[in-house]
């Protein structure tokens, strides 16, 4: 792909992310006081979690970068940076070292240009904060709650 094509793809990705984030910011909370399925989630957030977290992995001969946006309004957006064709969006809250995810939707682009949308079950992950060898803040997620998230270290951007 040409450099111009890569830049255009980045612009399209950013615009798509902004549109979807705006849509989710307007969503009503379906379960504001408790997460009935998982026994937690009290409608509060950990202010230290708010911001952009990045993860990278080596896959199929190249490095892929993922961003996780935790917003003050209890919405989140998780996506593969190189592609607007793969993302998760929804609501979150925190309690007792766990992040509770609700109203989660997974979007995956198709080869014909359409986008498939899949609702995800409510779930949670355990989390802790730490610093890496360079002193950069990082977030460790564990998949103890059966989440779609998986387990990994995320660095604060």
Helices and strands as residue ranges (DSSP letters): H 3-25, G 47-49, E 51-59, E 62-70, E 75-80, E 86-95, E 98-109, E 115-119, E 123-131, E 137-145, E 152-156
